[in-house]
Amino acid sequence: MADRSDTTLTAEQAANGPAPSGLVAGIKSFAAGHGGAKAVIEYVGKRGARIVLVGADGVWGDQFADDTVVARQACAKAGVTVENEWERELMDQMRPSNDLWRSMARRTMAR
């Protein structure tokens, strides 16, 4: 696992402060609009952490936080359960939109 992974919380990862209220509000809004939600937090290097939200209705979206600690704090304040990894049940619940399928079809892989 990479340092500062979402699944490895160490004593060195002290909270940098409270989670931004806009981030918490965005997570709460998503959860309210989709019958609840679960989250998976992914460390994305210098960018910080990506919070992938999966609604109870299968719709998914994401938010970005400064780091995984802030992401976990924001999810806790929003009342959203954080999964430690991508479990099969959570992935089966996701329902990509037709727009997403179309955008993926237009992309070509560079060799």
N, CA, C and O of each residue as an XYZ file, in Angstrom:
444
protein
N       0.826     -1.176      0.000
C       0.000      0.000      0.000
C       0.874      1.244      0.000
O       1.970      1.246      0.560
N       0.400      2.258     -0.607
C       1.124      3.529     -0.638
C       0.997      4.230      0.705
O       0.042      4.014      1.451
N       1.977      5.072      0.995
C       1.886      5.860      2.209
C       0.622      6.693      2.171
O       0.188      7.132      1.106
N       0.038      6.908      3.324
C      -1.166      7.713      3.478
C      -2.359      7.106      2.763
O      -3.255      7.833      2.331
N      -2.387      5.804      2.632
C      -3.508      5.133      2.010
C      -4.743      5.290      2.887
O      -4.631      5.449      4.102
N      -5.916      5.245      2.270
C      -7.140      5.384      3.040
C      -7.357      4.204      3.974
O      -8.067      4.335      4.972
N      -6.768      3.064      3.677
C      -6.979      1.897      4.510
C      -5.943      1.779      5.619
O      -6.072      0.910      6.482
N      -4.929      2.622      5.619
C      -3.893      2.564      6.639
C      -3.835      3.901      7.358
O      -3.264      4.865      6.848
N      -4.421      3.955      8.532
C      -4.421      5.176      9.307
C      -3.346      5.050     10.369
O      -3.410      4.156     11.213
N      -2.372      5.924     10.338
C      -1.271      5.852     11.291
C      -1.290      7.063     12.201
O      -2.019      8.025     11.958
N      -0.481      7.012     13.254
C      -0.402      8.118     14.196
C       0.151      9.372     13.528
O      -0.109     10.482     13.992
N       0.911      9.210     12.443
C       1.491     10.350     11.746
C       0.445     11.145     10.980
O       0.695     12.287     10.596
N      -0.708     10.562     10.756
C      -1.759     11.233     10.002
C      -2.658     11.997     10.965
O      -3.754     11.538     11.287
N      -2.220     13.122     11.411
C      -3.012     13.953     12.303
C      -3.989     14.779     11.478
O      -3.707     15.150     10.339
N      -5.112     15.051     12.058
C      -6.106     15.846     11.356
C      -5.576     17.255     11.131
O      -5.025     17.875     12.041
N      -5.748     17.756      9.910
C      -5.274     19.088      9.563
C      -6.256     20.163      9.982
O      -5.989     21.345      9.770
N      -7.348     19.803     10.550
C      -8.393     20.740     10.922
C      -9.723     20.151     10.534
O      -9.788     19.040     10.007
N     -10.777     20.880     10.789
C     -12.096     20.355     10.460
C     -12.304     20.244      8.944
O     -11.694     20.967      8.156
N     -13.166     19.335      8.579
C     -13.494     19.163      7.163
C     -14.230     20.406      6.668
O     -15.062     20.952      7.392
N     -13.942     20.859      5.454
C     -14.628     22.038      4.913
C     -16.141     21.821      4.868
O     -16.615     20.752      4.482
N     -16.879     22.835      5.261
C     -18.341     22.702      5.323
C     -18.949     22.473      3.938
O     -19.973     21.800      3.818
N     -18.330     23.023      2.893
C     -18.835     22.802      1.541
C     -18.725     21.346      1.113
O     -19.598     20.822      0.420
N     -17.644     20.700      1.533
C     -17.447     19.280      1.229
C     -18.490     18.438      1.949
O     -19.098     17.546      1.358
N     -18.691     18.731      3.235
C     -19.692     18.002      4.030
C     -21.080     18.207      3.431
O     -21.851     17.255      3.309
N     -21.398     19.438      3.059
C     -22.704     19.736      2.472
C     -22.905     18.996      1.152
O     -23.997     18.497      0.880
N     -21.857     18.921      0.333
C     -21.954     18.202     -0.934
C     -22.220     16.709     -0.739
O     -23.007     16.108     -1.470
N     -21.558     16.126      0.248
C     -21.762     14.703      0.535
C     -23.177     14.469      1.069
O     -23.856     13.529      0.657
N     -23.616     15.338      1.993
C     -24.975     15.215      2.542
C     -26.021     15.348      1.440
O     -27.000     14.602      1.405
N     -25.804     16.304      0.547
C     -26.744     16.536     -0.546
C     -26.848     15.317     -1.458
O     -27.945     14.920     -1.851
N     -25.706     14.730     -1.790
C     -25.708     13.543     -2.638
C     -26.465     12.410     -1.951
O     -27.315     11.762     -2.562
N     -26.155     12.176     -0.681
C     -26.797     11.090      0.061
C     -28.314     11.308      0.150
O     -29.089     10.367     -0.020
N     -28.726     12.536      0.413
C     -30.156     12.838      0.522
C     -30.873     12.648     -0.814
O     -32.020     12.204     -0.849
N     -30.209     12.978     -1.891
C     -30.822     12.869     -3.209
C     -30.863     11.464     -3.785
O     -31.522     11.220     -4.795
N     -30.159     10.542     -3.142
C     -30.079      9.187     -3.702
C     -30.421      8.101     -2.686
O     -29.989      6.957     -2.831
N     -31.186      8.449     -1.668
C     -31.667      7.456     -0.704
C     -30.581      6.908      0.198
O     -30.657      5.756      0.626
N     -29.577      7.709      0.494
C     -28.439      7.261      1.298
C     -27.257      6.984      0.399
O     -27.388      6.934     -0.824
N     -26.101      6.803      1.011
C     -24.892      6.566      0.211
C     -23.833      5.870      1.041
O     -23.855      5.894      2.271
N     -22.908      5.250      0.332
C     -21.689      4.702      0.913
C     -20.537      5.350      0.164
O     -20.700      5.820     -0.962
N     -19.374      5.370      0.796
C     -18.228      6.024      0.179
C     -17.009      5.119      0.184
O     -16.839      4.281      1.069
N     -16.170      5.306     -0.819
C     -14.848      4.696     -0.872
C     -13.878      5.852     -1.085
O     -14.064      6.673     -1.982
N     -12.841      5.909     -0.250
C     -11.872      6.997     -0.329
C     -10.608      6.475     -0.992
O     -10.040      5.462     -0.582
N     -10.178      7.194     -2.030
C      -8.995      6.794     -2.790
C      -7.937      7.891     -2.695
O      -8.224      9.059     -2.957
N      -6.736      7.520     -2.328
C      -5.622      8.459     -2.282
C      -5.162      8.712     -3.706
O      -4.885      7.762     -4.438
N      -5.073      9.973     -4.118
C      -4.695     10.297     -5.496
C      -3.477     11.210     -5.553
O      -3.422     12.119     -6.381
N      -2.520     10.980     -4.698
C      -1.265     11.709     -4.737
C      -1.391     13.145     -4.271
O      -2.105     13.441     -3.314
N      -0.687     14.039     -4.961
C      -0.671     15.444     -4.564
C      -2.056     16.080     -4.608
O      -2.327     17.039     -3.885
N      -2.914     15.555     -5.440
C      -4.277     16.095     -5.569
C      -5.039     15.925     -4.265
O      -5.907     16.742     -3.960
N      -4.744     14.898     -3.491
C      -5.425     14.665     -2.220
C      -6.129     13.330     -2.202
O      -5.508     12.284     -2.388
N      -7.427     13.372     -1.978
C      -8.209     12.144     -1.881
C      -9.519     12.316     -2.638
O     -10.152     13.370     -2.592
N      -9.902     11.265     -3.328
C     -11.162     11.249     -4.061
C     -12.158     10.453     -3.234
O     -11.880      9.325     -2.828
N     -13.305     11.040     -2.990
C     -14.388     10.361     -2.278
C     -15.388      9.926     -3.335
O     -16.080     10.763     -3.915
N     -15.472      8.633     -3.591
C     -16.442      8.118     -4.548
C     -17.681      7.729     -3.755
O     -17.626      6.869     -2.877
N     -18.793      8.370     -4.074
C     -20.056      8.137     -3.391
C     -20.949      7.260     -4.253
O     -21.122      7.523     -5.444
N     -21.511      6.228     -3.661
C     -22.432      5.339     -4.371
C     -23.771      5.422     -3.657
O     -23.897      5.016     -2.501
N     -24.774      5.955     -4.360
C     -26.103      6.094     -3.783
C     -26.828      4.760     -3.698
O     -26.484      3.807     -4.397
N     -27.834      4.705     -2.835
C     -28.631      3.488     -2.691
C     -29.352      3.135     -3.988
O     -29.709      1.977     -4.207
N     -29.570      4.142     -4.858
C     -30.231      3.894     -6.134
C     -29.259      3.514     -7.249
O     -29.670      3.330     -8.394
N     -27.964      3.393     -6.917
C     -26.968      2.972     -7.898
C     -26.240      4.108     -8.588
O     -25.238      3.874     -9.263
N     -26.721      5.334     -8.435
C     -26.048      6.484     -9.031
C     -24.772      6.760     -8.241
O     -24.738      6.597     -7.021
N     -23.726      7.178     -8.947
C     -22.487      7.478     -8.235
C     -21.925      8.808     -8.665
O     -22.202      9.304     -9.757
N     -21.127      9.374     -7.780
C     -20.495     10.660     -8.028
C     -19.250     10.751     -7.172
O     -18.925      9.817     -6.439
N     -18.551     11.867     -7.262
C     -17.346     11.983     -6.444
C     -17.135     13.408     -5.962
O     -17.702     14.362     -6.495
N     -16.311     13.518     -4.949
C     -15.894     14.779     -4.344
C     -14.398     14.651     -4.098
O     -13.872     13.540     -4.028
N     -13.710     15.780     -3.967
C     -12.281     15.737     -3.655
C     -12.010     16.444     -2.341
O     -12.625     17.463     -2.026
N     -11.073     15.882     -1.573
C     -10.643     16.454     -0.303
C      -9.131     16.631     -0.348
O      -8.457     16.063     -1.207
N      -8.600     17.427      0.587
C      -7.163     17.681      0.627
C      -6.353     16.433      0.944
O      -5.240     16.275      0.442
N      -6.892     15.551      1.766
C      -6.212     14.289      2.085
C      -7.233     13.284      2.607
O      -8.410     13.609      2.765
N      -6.779     12.068      2.872
C      -7.696     11.016      3.285
C      -8.280     11.260      4.669
O      -9.405     10.840      4.944
N      -7.544     11.925      5.538
C      -8.057     12.215      6.882
C      -9.235     13.180      6.792
O     -10.269     12.964      7.424
N      -9.078     14.239      6.011
C     -10.157     15.204      5.814
C     -11.348     14.517      5.147
O     -12.494     14.789      5.503
N     -11.092     13.641      4.194
C     -12.167     12.915      3.510
C     -12.960     12.063      4.491
O     -14.190     12.053      4.451
N     -12.265     11.351      5.368
C     -12.953     10.527      6.375
C     -13.755     11.389      7.343
O     -14.869     11.028      7.722
N     -13.190     12.528      7.745
C     -13.913     13.435      8.647
C     -15.185     13.949      7.982
O     -16.242     13.995      8.611
N     -15.084     14.333      6.721
C     -16.242     14.859      6.000
C     -17.340     13.805      5.881
O     -18.519     14.110      6.063
N     -16.958     12.576      5.580
C     -17.951     11.502      5.472
C     -18.609     11.232      6.821
O     -19.818     11.009      6.894
N     -17.814     11.254      7.884
C     -18.363     11.029      9.226
C     -19.358     12.130      9.593
O     -20.434     11.844     10.119
N     -19.004     13.379      9.320
C     -19.903     14.497      9.624
C     -21.174     14.434      8.786
O     -22.242     14.845      9.241
N     -21.061     13.920      7.563
C     -22.218     13.823      6.676
C     -23.059     12.583      6.970
O     -24.157     12.440      6.431
N     -22.563     11.696      7.809
C     -23.309     10.481      8.141
C     -23.248      9.409      7.070
O     -24.159      8.589      6.953
N     -22.178      9.412      6.288
C     -22.014      8.431      5.203
C     -20.982      7.389      5.626
O     -19.895      7.732      6.090
N     -21.326      6.136      5.464
C     -20.431      5.031      5.803
C     -19.290      4.954      4.801
O     -19.511      5.045      3.594
N     -18.068      4.786      5.303
C     -16.897      4.646      4.445
C     -16.504      3.172      4.388
O     -16.226      2.552      5.414
N     -16.485      2.629      3.188
C     -16.036      1.257      2.974
C     -14.515      1.257      2.878
O     -13.931      2.215      2.372
N     -13.870      0.205      3.352
C     -12.408      0.141      3.310
C     -11.863     -0.123      1.921
O     -10.722      0.232      1.627
N     -12.650     -0.732      1.072
C     -12.202     -1.035     -0.289
C     -13.420     -1.297     -1.156
O     -14.551     -1.321     -0.670
N     -13.179     -1.491     -2.428
C     -14.270     -1.780     -3.365
C     -14.716     -3.219     -3.198
O     -14.076     -4.133     -3.719
N     -15.792     -3.426     -2.486
C     -16.375     -4.750     -2.311
C     -17.265     -5.068     -3.509
O     -17.797     -4.166     -4.156
N     -17.417     -6.335     -3.792
C     -18.229     -6.769     -4.935
C     -19.671     -6.240     -4.830
O     -20.238     -5.791     -5.826
N     -20.250     -6.293     -3.649
C     -21.634     -5.849     -3.480
C     -21.794     -4.365     -3.814
O     -22.789     -3.963     -4.417
N     -20.822     -3.565     -3.426
C     -20.874     -2.136     -3.706
C     -20.720     -1.874     -5.203
O     -21.419     -1.030     -5.763
N     -19.826     -2.580     -5.835
C     -19.626     -2.410     -7.275
C     -20.853     -2.876     -8.059
O     -21.211     -2.267     -9.067
N     -21.495     -3.948     -7.604
C     -22.697     -4.433     -8.274
C     -23.843     -3.441     -8.151
O     -24.724     -3.390     -9.010
N     -23.830     -2.661     -7.093
C     -24.875     -1.675     -6.852
C     -24.768     -0.484     -7.802
O     -25.774      0.169     -8.079
N     -23.563     -0.187     -8.308
C     -23.342      0.979     -9.167
C     -24.017      0.798    -10.521
O     -23.933     -0.263    -11.139
N     -24.680      1.843    -10.963
C     -25.341      1.837    -12.262
C     -24.859      3.042    -13.057
O     -25.386      4.141    -12.888
N     -23.851      2.849    -13.936
C     -23.366      3.973    -14.750
C     -24.466      4.500    -15.667
O     -25.267      3.731    -16.198
N     -24.495      5.809    -15.846
C     -25.510      6.422    -16.707
C     -25.181      6.174    -18.179
O     -24.055      5.815    -18.522
N     -26.169      6.367    -19.034
C     -25.952      6.214    -20.474
C     -24.941      7.236    -20.979
O     -24.164      6.944    -21.888
N     -24.947      8.435    -20.393
C     -23.976      9.463    -20.798
C     -22.551      9.013    -20.519
O     -21.650      9.259    -21.321
N     -22.345      8.355    -19.385
C     -21.010      7.860    -19.061
C     -20.576      6.787    -20.051
O     -19.431      6.791    -20.503
N     -21.480      5.866    -20.395
C     -21.137      4.822    -21.367
C     -20.763      5.455    -22.706
O     -19.810      5.023    -23.355
N     -21.517      6.484    -23.123
C     -21.221      7.151    -24.390
C     -19.849      7.824    -24.350
O     -19.087      7.743    -25.313
N     -19.537      8.486    -23.240
C     -18.247      9.176    -23.157
C     -17.092      8.182    -23.143
O     -16.028      8.465    -23.692
N     -17.288      7.021    -22.523
C     -16.235      6.009    -22.513
C     -16.061      5.396    -23.903
O     -14.949      5.030    -24.283
N     -17.142      5.285    -24.654
C     -17.067      4.705    -25.992
C     -16.286      5.612    -26.951
O     -15.664      5.121    -27.893
N     -16.314      6.905    -26.724
C     -15.617      7.852    -27.608
C     -14.118      7.867    -27.366
O     -13.358      8.292    -28.237
N     -13.688      7.423    -26.229
C     -12.256      7.471    -25.916
C     -11.533      6.330    -26.612
O     -12.049      5.219    -26.725
N     -10.340      6.628    -27.069
C      -9.512      5.590    -27.675
C      -8.265      5.414    -26.847
O      -7.755      6.365    -26.255
N      -7.795      4.232    -26.810
C      -6.586      3.933    -26.055
C      -5.361      4.256    -26.907
O      -5.255      3.792    -28.043
N      -4.445      5.039    -26.372
C      -3.195      5.344    -27.069
C      -2.209      4.209    -26.850
O      -2.147      3.634    -25.763
N      -1.450      3.891    -27.866
C      -0.474      2.804    -27.731
C       0.868      3.349    -27.417
O       1.823      2.587    -27.266
